[in-house]
Amino acid sequence: MQTLARWARAEWGPLYVTVRGPLLRRKWRAVPLALTAVGLTAALHFAHNQSWGYDVVQDTGAVRAADPLWLALLRTPLSLFVPALDLPVWGALAQILFVFGIAEICLGRWRTLALAYAATLAGTLYARVGTWLGPDNPLGLSASDAHVVDTGPSAAVVGLAVFLGLRHGARVTAGAVIAAMVAEVLVKENLAGREHLAAIAAMLVLCAIPAVRRRRARAEAGSGPPGEP
């Protein structure tokens, strides 16, 4: 038990310390973005299930690879909050509240929103590239996938979870999320699983950029003239 406790402190300790203070001081006021995202997702899910709202949500927040690119880009921000109709919405709302809330405190409101959008956009663009490559390519998709609605908030949640894990020391957790998404694609081959992997790939690239810059800066500092401080 002590070994497990030490591992848990090493894995989640930095995140816990970062999140605990703001939550104790400000309570729910510390995560306005997460609360707004939950409320908007719930509202869109409710409207999507109504006869009067289905077409409205589809026309404003449903993205497919078959759509013109300009239309897909216009709809992508709202598609962040349109959950899949065939999945339990309460699970999606809990994931959004948990992951967006931690990210908002650790990364800031606008950075969280930007990363969530980047993860969703990565999935959206991958769907287009995948259908263009075709089913014969290992990275390709079938033509029917062009008419499937994009994954919605799950790509943003997965991407943020991986980014947070890598940037705040919870690398085992980030690895577990990646492994779960790979297993999803292997067990149930579908567009959503592929888009999750695309979102993860985008976050890995964004995490790698600062590391590459730091390594390059150290290399340049080490190659300076002898005696230079």
N, C-alpha and C positions, 0 to 999 in steps of 0.2 A: 504493500500500500504506500509506503514512504517513497519507493522508487516511482510509482505511478504519480504521486503528488508532486514530486520534483519535476517529472517530465511535464506535467500539466502546467506548472508554474513557468517552466522554460518555454513551453509552446504558446501559452495564452497569457502569460503574465504581462508582457508589454501592452497588449491590447486591453487587458482588464484595467491596468493602471490608467491608461489613456482615457478610457470610456467612463470609468467609475466617478471621477471627480465632476465632470460636467453634468452627469445624470443626477448625482446627489445634490448639486447646487441648483440646477435649473429644471430638474424633472423632465417632463415631456417637452418643455420649451427648448431643450437642447437639440431636438431632432425635428424641426418643423418640416424639412424636406421629406423625411421618411413618412411623417404623418400625412402630408399632402399627397404623396405617392400612393399610400394605402387608400386614402379617401377617393382619389381619382380612379384608381383601379377598381375599387368596389362600385363606384358610380357607373363606370363604363361597362362593367360586367352586368350590372342590373339592366342598364339600357340595352345592352346587346341581346339580352334574353326577352326583350319585349318586342311586340310586333311593330310598334312605332319607332323603336330605337335601333333595330337591327341594321337597317340600311344606312342610317346615319353613322353608326360606328364603323361599318364596313367602308363607307365612302371617305371617312376622315382618318381612320387608324389601322385599317387592314392593309398590309403590304404583301405583295406577291411578286415573284421574279418576272412574271408575265407583264406586269405593269410597266408603263414608260418610266424611265429612270427619274425624270423630274417629278413625276407624281409620287413615286416611291420615297424619294428624299423629302418631299413635302409632308408625307404621312408618317415618316419614321419617328419624329419626336413623340407623337401621340401613341404610336404603336408600342412604345415602351410600357404603356399602362393598359394594354388591351390583352387580358388573359385568354388562354385557350378555352373554348366553350366545353371541350370534352374532359377537362381536368378540374378537380375540386378547387374552387376559388379560395377557400379558407387557407389552404396550404400555401398558395401563392401570396396571399396577403401577409401571412406570418413570415414568410421568407423575405418579402420586401421590407417589412418593418424591422426585422432583425439585421439584415445585411445593409440596407440603406442607412439605418440608424447608426450602426457602428462606423460605416464609411463616412457619414456626415460629420461625426465627431472627430474621427482620426484624420480625414483628408480635407474637410471643409465642404460647404454646401455646393459651391459651383464646380469644384474639382470632381466631386462625387457625380454630379449630374453630367459633366463632360465625359467621364469614364463610362458611365452607364450608356450614354448615347454612342460612344465609340464602340462598345461591345455589341450593342444592337445593330449598329451600322455595319460592323464587320460581318455579322451573320447575314444581313440583308444583301450585301455585295457578294458574299460567297455564294448565296443561292443563285445569283445571276451567272457567276463564273462557272459554277458547278453544272447548271443546265446547259451552258454553252459547251463545256467539255464533253458532256454526254455520259451515258452509263458505262461505256467501255473504258473510260479513264478511272483510275483508282480514286481520284478526287472528284469525279463527275457525279451528276445526278440524272435521274430519268426525266424525260420531257414532262411527265405529269406533275413533277415537283414544282414546276414553274407556276402552277395554279393553286399551290398550297399556301395558306396564310403563314407568314413568318411567326417565329416562336414567341414574340411578345416580351413580357418582363423577365422571363426566365434567363435569357441570354445576358441581360444586364446584371441579374443577381449572381449568376455563375462567374461572370467576368469580374465583378467587384470582389467576390469572395476570394478568388485567386489572387487578385492584385493586393488585397489587404493581407492575405497570408504571406505573400512573398516580401512585401515591404515592411511588415511588422513582426517578422520572426516566426510566424506560425507556418513554417514550411511543410511540416507533415500534414497539416490540415489542407493546405493548398494542393499538395500532392494527392491527398485523398479525394478532393473534389475533381481534380483532373482524371484520376483513375476511374471514378464513378461515371464521368461523362464518356470516357473511352468505352467502358463496359456497356453503357447505354447504347452506343452506336453498334457495338458488336452483337448485343442481344436483340435490340430492336432497331433495325436500320430504318431511320426516318429523317426527314428534313430538319426537325427540331434538334435532334442529336448532333447532326453535322454542324448546324448553326452554333450550338453550344461550343463545339470544338473551335470554330472560327473565332468566337468571342474570346476564348481562352488564348488562342494564338495571338490575338491583338494585344491582350494584356501582358503576355510574356514579352512581346516586342517592346511595349511601353516600359516594362520593368527593366529590360536589358539596356535601354538607351542610356540612363544615368550611369550604370555600371561601366559601360563602354567608355563614356566620357571621362569618368574618374580614372580608369586604367590608362587612357590616352594622356590625361593630364599628368599622372605619375610618371609615365614613360618620358614625356617631354621634360619634366622637371629633373629626371635622372640623367638626361642627356645634355644638360647644360654645361657651360664651360667649367673646367676644374676650379675649385675654390669659390665658385658662385654659391651664395647661401640659398 
